[in-house]
Amino acid sequence: MKKEKKQLIKNFKVVIEDLLDNYEMYTAEEKEQIREVFKKVADLNTVLDKYDIEKKSFWQDFFDAYGEYFNQTLFY
């Protein structure tokens, strides 16, 4: 599965580079088609955001504990 993901990423980068290599010479219609494809990819990414798992950060706990014990607030 990891190999498949790497291959997909590699192929996607190649396709994007190939799509945009002569972008300045494309007609308005061709540019619009590319924008539509990218919009669909962005929309799909939004749908798939539900699978992104946020890693819990313990820094806020550290800052809170620091402030509690030393009566100071850390700002970062």
Phi and psi in radians as a Rosetta constraint file:
Dihedral C 1 N 2 CA 2 C 2 CIRCULARHARMONIC -1.127 0.35
Dihedral N 2 CA 2 C 2 N 3 CIRCULARHARMONIC -0.679 0.35
Dihedral C 2 N 3 CA 3 C 3 CIRCULARHARMONIC -1.134 0.35
Dihedral N 3 CA 3 C 3 N 4 CIRCULARHARMONIC -0.712 0.35
Dihedral C 3 N 4 CA 4 C 4 CIRCULARHARMONIC -1.079 0.35
Dihedral N 4 CA 4 C 4 N 5 CIRCULARHARMONIC -0.754 0.35
Dihedral C 4 N 5 CA 5 C 5 CIRCULARHARMONIC -1.091 0.35
Dihedral N 5 CA 5 C 5 N 6 CIRCULARHARMONIC -0.780 0.35
Dihedral C 5 N 6 CA 6 C 6 CIRCULARHARMONIC -1.074 0.35
Dihedral N 6 CA 6 C 6 N 7 CIRCULARHARMONIC -0.708 0.35
Dihedral C 6 N 7 CA 7 C 7 CIRCULARHARMONIC -1.171 0.35
Dihedral N 7 CA 7 C 7 N 8 CIRCULARHARMONIC -0.709 0.35
Dihedral C 7 N 8 CA 8 C 8 CIRCULARHARMONIC -1.080 0.35
Dihedral N 8 CA 8 C 8 N 9 CIRCULARHARMONIC -0.764 0.35
Dihedral C 8 N 9 CA 9 C 9 CIRCULARHARMONIC -1.095 0.35
Dihedral N 9 CA 9 C 9 N 10 CIRCULARHARMONIC -0.786 0.35
Dihedral C 9 N 10 CA 10 C 10 CIRCULARHARMONIC -1.060 0.35
Dihedral N 10 CA 10 C 10 N 11 CIRCULARHARMONIC -0.822 0.35
Dihedral C 10 N 11 CA 11 C 11 CIRCULARHARMONIC -1.137 0.35
Dihedral N 11 CA 11 C 11 N 12 CIRCULARHARMONIC -0.681 0.35
Dihedral C 11 N 12 CA 12 C 12 CIRCULARHARMONIC -1.103 0.35
Dihedral N 12 CA 12 C 12 N 13 CIRCULARHARMONIC -0.735 0.35
Dihedral C 12 N 13 CA 13 C 13 CIRCULARHARMONIC -1.100 0.35
Dihedral N 13 CA 13 C 13 N 14 CIRCULARHARMONIC -0.698 0.35
Dihedral C 13 N 14 CA 14 C 14 CIRCULARHARMONIC -1.115 0.35
Dihedral N 14 CA 14 C 14 N 15 CIRCULARHARMONIC -0.770 0.35
Dihedral C 14 N 15 CA 15 C 15 CIRCULARHARMONIC -1.118 0.35
Dihedral N 15 CA 15 C 15 N 16 CIRCULARHARMONIC -0.765 0.35
Dihedral C 15 N 16 CA 16 C 16 CIRCULARHARMONIC -1.077 0.35
Dihedral N 16 CA 16 C 16 N 17 CIRCULARHARMONIC -0.811 0.35
Dihedral C 16 N 17 CA 17 C 17 CIRCULARHARMONIC -1.045 0.35
Dihedral N 17 CA 17 C 17 N 18 CIRCULARHARMONIC -0.741 0.35
Dihedral C 17 N 18 CA 18 C 18 CIRCULARHARMONIC -1.190 0.35
Dihedral N 18 CA 18 C 18 N 19 CIRCULARHARMONIC -0.671 0.35
Dihedral C 18 N 19 CA 19 C 19 CIRCULARHARMONIC -1.091 0.35
Dihedral N 19 CA 19 C 19 N 20 CIRCULARHARMONIC -0.639 0.35
Dihedral C 19 N 20 CA 20 C 20 CIRCULARHARMONIC -1.767 0.35
Dihedral N 20 CA 20 C 20 N 21 CIRCULARHARMONIC 0.009 0.35
Dihedral C 20 N 21 CA 21 C 21 CIRCULARHARMONIC -1.115 0.35
Dihedral N 21 CA 21 C 21 N 22 CIRCULARHARMONIC -0.512 0.35
Dihedral C 21 N 22 CA 22 C 22 CIRCULARHARMONIC -2.173 0.35
Dihedral N 22 CA 22 C 22 N 23 CIRCULARHARMONIC 0.589 0.35
Dihedral C 22 N 23 CA 23 C 23 CIRCULARHARMONIC -0.920 0.35
Dihedral N 23 CA 23 C 23 N 24 CIRCULARHARMONIC -0.667 0.35
Dihedral C 23 N 24 CA 24 C 24 CIRCULARHARMONIC -1.092 0.35
Dihedral N 24 CA 24 C 24 N 25 CIRCULARHARMONIC -0.462 0.35
Dihedral C 24 N 25 CA 25 C 25 CIRCULARHARMONIC -1.602 0.35
Dihedral N 25 CA 25 C 25 N 26 CIRCULARHARMONIC -0.131 0.35
Dihedral C 25 N 26 CA 26 C 26 CIRCULARHARMONIC -1.233 0.35
Dihedral N 26 CA 26 C 26 N 27 CIRCULARHARMONIC 2.662 0.35
Dihedral C 26 N 27 CA 27 C 27 CIRCULARHARMONIC -1.286 0.35
Dihedral N 27 CA 27 C 27 N 28 CIRCULARHARMONIC 2.914 0.35
Dihedral C 27 N 28 CA 28 C 28 CIRCULARHARMONIC -1.052 0.35
Dihedral N 28 CA 28 C 28 N 29 CIRCULARHARMONIC -0.662 0.35
Dihedral C 28 N 29 CA 29 C 29 CIRCULARHARMONIC -1.132 0.35
Dihedral N 29 CA 29 C 29 N 30 CIRCULARHARMONIC -0.738 0.35
Dihedral C 29 N 30 CA 30 C 30 CIRCULARHARMONIC -1.147 0.35
Dihedral N 30 CA 30 C 30 N 31 CIRCULARHARMONIC -0.720 0.35
Dihedral C 30 N 31 CA 31 C 31 CIRCULARHARMONIC -1.089 0.35
Dihedral N 31 CA 31 C 31 N 32 CIRCULARHARMONIC -0.690 0.35
Dihedral C 31 N 32 CA 32 C 32 CIRCULARHARMONIC -1.119 0.35
Dihedral N 32 CA 32 C 32 N 33 CIRCULARHARMONIC -0.694 0.35
Dihedral C 32 N 33 CA 33 C 33 CIRCULARHARMONIC -1.068 0.35
Dihedral N 33 CA 33 C 33 N 34 CIRCULARHARMONIC -0.720 0.35
Dihedral C 33 N 34 CA 34 C 34 CIRCULARHARMONIC -1.144 0.35
Dihedral N 34 CA 34 C 34 N 35 CIRCULARHARMONIC -0.755 0.35
Dihedral C 34 N 35 CA 35 C 35 CIRCULARHARMONIC -1.060 0.35
Dihedral N 35 CA 35 C 35 N 36 CIRCULARHARMONIC -0.686 0.35
Dihedral C 35 N 36 CA 36 C 36 CIRCULARHARMONIC -1.106 0.35
Dihedral N 36 CA 36 C 36 N 37 CIRCULARHARMONIC -0.743 0.35
Dihedral C 36 N 37 CA 37 C 37 CIRCULARHARMONIC -1.084 0.35
Dihedral N 37 CA 37 C 37 N 38 CIRCULARHARMONIC -0.818 0.35
Dihedral C 37 N 38 CA 38 C 38 CIRCULARHARMONIC -1.126 0.35
Dihedral N 38 CA 38 C 38 N 39 CIRCULARHARMONIC -0.626 0.35
Dihedral C 38 N 39 CA 39 C 39 CIRCULARHARMONIC -1.134 0.35
Dihedral N 39 CA 39 C 39 N 40 CIRCULARHARMONIC -0.717 0.35
Dihedral C 39 N 40 CA 40 C 40 CIRCULARHARMONIC -1.101 0.35
Dihedral N 40 CA 40 C 40 N 41 CIRCULARHARMONIC -0.701 0.35
Dihedral C 40 N 41 CA 41 C 41 CIRCULARHARMONIC -1.139 0.35
Dihedral N 41 CA 41 C 41 N 42 CIRCULARHARMONIC -0.740 0.35
Dihedral C 41 N 42 CA 42 C 42 CIRCULARHARMONIC -1.111 0.35
Dihedral N 42 CA 42 C 42 N 43 CIRCULARHARMONIC -0.714 0.35
Dihedral C 42 N 43 CA 43 C 43 CIRCULARHARMONIC -1.114 0.35
Dihedral N 43 CA 43 C 43 N 44 CIRCULARHARMONIC -0.748 0.35
Dihedral C 43 N 44 CA 44 C 44 CIRCULARHARMONIC -1.079 0.35
Dihedral N 44 CA 44 C 44 N 45 CIRCULARHARMONIC -0.703 0.35
Dihedral C 44 N 45 CA 45 C 45 CIRCULARHARMONIC -1.060 0.35
Dihedral N 45 CA 45 C 45 N 46 CIRCULARHARMONIC -0.683 0.35
Dihedral C 45 N 46 CA 46 C 46 CIRCULARHARMONIC -1.100 0.35
Dihedral N 46 CA 46 C 46 N 47 CIRCULARHARMONIC -0.739 0.35
Dihedral C 46 N 47 CA 47 C 47 CIRCULARHARMONIC -1.098 0.35
Dihedral N 47 CA 47 C 47 N 48 CIRCULARHARMONIC -0.685 0.35
Dihedral C 47 N 48 CA 48 C 48 CIRCULARHARMONIC -1.422 0.35
Dihedral N 48 CA 48 C 48 N 49 CIRCULARHARMONIC -0.090 0.35
Dihedral C 48 N 49 CA 49 C 49 CIRCULARHARMONIC -0.991 0.35
Dihedral N 49 CA 49 C 49 N 50 CIRCULARHARMONIC -0.420 0.35
Dihedral C 49 N 50 CA 50 C 50 CIRCULARHARMONIC -1.090 0.35
Dihedral N 50 CA 50 C 50 N 51 CIRCULARHARMONIC -0.308 0.35
Dihedral C 50 N 51 CA 51 C 51 CIRCULARHARMONIC -1.598 0.35
Dihedral N 51 CA 51 C 51 N 52 CIRCULARHARMONIC -0.169 0.35
Dihedral C 51 N 52 CA 52 C 52 CIRCULARHARMONIC -1.320 0.35
Dihedral N 52 CA 52 C 52 N 53 CIRCULARHARMONIC 2.131 0.35
Dihedral C 52 N 53 CA 53 C 53 CIRCULARHARMONIC -1.802 0.35
Dihedral N 53 CA 53 C 53 N 54 CIRCULARHARMONIC 2.121 0.35
Dihedral C 53 N 54 CA 54 C 54 CIRCULARHARMONIC -1.298 0.35
Dihedral N 54 CA 54 C 54 N 55 CIRCULARHARMONIC 2.312 0.35
Dihedral C 54 N 55 CA 55 C 55 CIRCULARHARMONIC -1.450 0.35
Dihedral N 55 CA 55 C 55 N 56 CIRCULARHARMONIC 2.295 0.35
Dihedral C 55 N 56 CA 56 C 56 CIRCULARHARMONIC -1.209 0.35
Dihedral N 56 CA 56 C 56 N 57 CIRCULARHARMONIC 2.278 0.35
Dihedral C 56 N 57 CA 57 C 57 CIRCULARHARMONIC -1.711 0.35
Dihedral N 57 CA 57 C 57 N 58 CIRCULARHARMONIC 2.330 0.35
Dihedral C 57 N 58 CA 58 C 58 CIRCULARHARMONIC -1.696 0.35
Dihedral N 58 CA 58 C 58 N 59 CIRCULARHARMONIC 0.057 0.35
Dihedral C 58 N 59 CA 59 C 59 CIRCULARHARMONIC -1.120 0.35
Dihedral N 59 CA 59 C 59 N 60 CIRCULARHARMONIC -0.711 0.35
Dihedral C 59 N 60 CA 60 C 60 CIRCULARHARMONIC -1.095 0.35
Dihedral N 60 CA 60 C 60 N 61 CIRCULARHARMONIC -0.678 0.35
Dihedral C 60 N 61 CA 61 C 61 CIRCULARHARMONIC -1.065 0.35
Dihedral N 61 CA 61 C 61 N 62 CIRCULARHARMONIC -0.723 0.35
Dihedral C 61 N 62 CA 62 C 62 CIRCULARHARMONIC -1.085 0.35
Dihedral N 62 CA 62 C 62 N 63 CIRCULARHARMONIC -0.834 0.35
Dihedral C 62 N 63 CA 63 C 63 CIRCULARHARMONIC -1.086 0.35
Dihedral N 63 CA 63 C 63 N 64 CIRCULARHARMONIC -0.703 0.35
Dihedral C 63 N 64 CA 64 C 64 CIRCULARHARMONIC -1.117 0.35
Dihedral N 64 CA 64 C 64 N 65 CIRCULARHARMONIC -0.781 0.35
Dihedral C 64 N 65 CA 65 C 65 CIRCULARHARMONIC -1.123 0.35
Dihedral N 65 CA 65 C 65 N 66 CIRCULARHARMONIC -0.723 0.35
Dihedral C 65 N 66 CA 66 C 66 CIRCULARHARMONIC -1.030 0.35
Dihedral N 66 CA 66 C 66 N 67 CIRCULARHARMONIC -0.840 0.35
Dihedral C 66 N 67 CA 67 C 67 CIRCULARHARMONIC -1.106 0.35
Dihedral N 67 CA 67 C 67 N 68 CIRCULARHARMONIC -0.649 0.35
Dihedral C 67 N 68 CA 68 C 68 CIRCULARHARMONIC -1.166 0.35
Dihedral N 68 CA 68 C 68 N 69 CIRCULARHARMONIC -0.745 0.35
Dihedral C 68 N 69 CA 69 C 69 CIRCULARHARMONIC -1.493 0.35
Dihedral N 69 CA 69 C 69 N 70 CIRCULARHARMONIC -0.477 0.35
Dihedral C 69 N 70 CA 70 C 70 CIRCULARHARMONIC -2.005 0.35
Dihedral N 70 CA 70 C 70 N 71 CIRCULARHARMONIC 0.102 0.35
Dihedral C 70 N 71 CA 71 C 71 CIRCULARHARMONIC 0.901 0.35
Dihedral N 71 CA 71 C 71 N 72 CIRCULARHARMONIC 0.683 0.35
Dihedral C 71 N 72 CA 72 C 72 CIRCULARHARMONIC -2.413 0.35
Dihedral N 72 CA 72 C 72 N 73 CIRCULARHARMONIC 2.709 0.35
Dihedral C 72 N 73 CA 73 C 73 CIRCULARHARMONIC -1.924 0.35
Dihedral N 73 CA 73 C 73 N 74 CIRCULARHARMONIC 2.333 0.35
Dihedral C 73 N 74 CA 74 C 74 CIRCULARHARMONIC -1.683 0.35
Dihedral N 74 CA 74 C 74 N 75 CIRCULARHARMONIC 2.331 0.35
Dihedral C 74 N 75 CA 75 C 75 CIRCULARHARMONIC -2.040 0.35
Dihedral N 75 CA 75 C 75 N 76 CIRCULARHARMONIC 2.086 0.35
